[in-house]
């Protein structure tokens, strides 16, 4: 079935935002003209209803609505699909953002790291600051068997120091060479 492409007609005046005066109905210039209205309905090949709409609400949000997905703003849709801003992505408190060596861009300067153990550290903890009132951001706990780290536990905390997730690696060796690793992930 061929799709009919039509052009709406317009009447344009500079005093209402146009760049010319068209006192008689004229075809819309698809490369120049904007449709000016609150919203629109979208139809399929047999519908004639307002079941699917796009509009602007009183909060200036673009709103999409249909009978299947319901009503959502453009912000809802972007957030729901993982569409993060660059800044939003940097400040996520997820372990992937911290494993290898603590917080980086997107977090306040002044993070403070403490290490317990000597040649074989047993705990590496990053805090939001040093001194009194510091809160954990991320920690790495290491269990050693001889010279081999046989268990590595990562813990990530929210800005109030509440545990968000724990990742535990259990490592096996042949001598000093790693042969396998199993990972358990627990989201709090």
N, C-alpha and C positions, 0 to 999 in steps of 0.2 A: 504494500500500500504506500503510495507516495505521500510525503508529508507536505502539506500546504504551508508555505511561509507567507505570512501577511505582515504588513506594516500598519501600525495604528496611525490614525490621522491626528494632527496637532493644530492648535492655534497658539501662536507664540507672541509674547509681548515683552519688551525690555522691563517694564515695571513689575512683571511677575517672574523675573529671573531669566528671560530669554535674551538672545543676542540680536534678534531681528524682530520685525513686525510681520506676522502672517495672520491677516484677518479672516482669511478663508481657510478651511481645512486643507492642510498640506501633509504629505507623507513625512513620517518621522525619519530623520537622517540617522541611521543605525550607528554611524561612526562619530556622531556629534551629540545627539540629543539624549537627555536623561528622561526617563519616565518619572513624573512627580506625583506620588500618591502614597497613601498610608501603607498599602500592601498589595498582594495579588493572590489570586487563587490559581492552583495548578490542576489541570485536567488530564485525564487519560483519553483514549479514543472513544469512550462511551459515556463518560461522566459529565454532569452539569450541576456541580454542587460546590460547597465551600469546605469540603473534608480535608483538603491539603492547602495550607496557606503559608505565606511568608509575609511578615509585617514588622513594623517598628513599634515597640511599646512605649509607655510613658516614661520609662527609665532610659530611653534611647538604646535599648538592646534590640538586636535583630532576633526575631522569634520565628521558629519553624514549628509547624503543627501538622500532624496527620493522625488518622484513626489508629494506626498501628503503633507508632513510637510515642505518641502523646505530644506534649508541648515542651520545647527546649529552646534555650537561647543559644546563640552562636558560641558564647563562652562555655556553656554546658557541653556542647558538642566537641569543642577543641579539647577541653579538659578530659572528657570521657574517652577520647581516642588516644590519650597519651600525648597530645599535641601541647608540649610545654614550651614556654618561652625559654630563651637561652639562660636568663637569670633564674627562672624557676627550676630548671634542670640542675644548675650548679649547686643549689642549696638543698637538694633532696637528701634526707638522712637515710640512705640505703647503703648497705655494705659495699656495693660495687664502686661507690664514690670514695671509699676510704681504704680499701685493701690496696694497697701495698704500704702506704706510710702516712696515714692520718688525713685530717681535713686540708682542703686546698681552696681554690678560688670559690667565691660565693659565701664563704664563712668569714666572720670577723677576725681581724688580726689579733694576736695575743694568745692563741691556743698554746697550751703547755703540755709537754710530754714527760712522763716519768717512766723509768725502766727499773724493774726489779730483777735481780740476778746479776751475774758477772759475765763471763765469757758466753754462758748459756742463759740468756734472759728467760725468765718465767712469766713475766707480765710486762706489757708495753701498753700504757694507758694515756690517751689524749684527753685533756680537760679543756673546758672553755676558757679558763684562765688559771693562773697560779694563785696559791694562797687560800685564805679562808673563803668559804662559799663556792669553791670551784665545783663544776658539775662534769661528770663523765660525758664524753662525746662518743668515743669508740675505744675498745680495748681488745688486745690480743693476748691470750693466755697460752703458754706453751708448756707441754709436758715432755720431758726428755728421758730417753732410755740410752744411757751412755752418751754418745755424741749425736744421736739421732732424735729429732723432734718427732715423737710418735703420736702426739695429739696437739692440734692447733685449734683454738676456739676463738672466734671473733664475736664480739657483742657490740651492737650499735644502740645508742640511746637517743631519746628525743631531747628537746631543749630544756626539759624539766628533769632530765636524768632518769627517765622511765625507760626500761628496756623495750626496744622495738623488735629486735630479731637476734637470733644466735645462729652461727654457722660453725659446725664442728667437723674438722677433717681428722680422720684416723688414718695414719700412714704406716705402711709396712715396708721393710727393707730386706735386702740381701747384703749383709755387711753394712757398708755406708751408702749403698745405692738404693734409692727409692724404687720399689717394684709395683706398688699399688697405693691407691688412696680412695677412701670412701668419704662421702660428704653427707651430713645431715643438716637440714635447714629448718629452723623453727621460728615462725613469726609470732611474736607475742600478741 
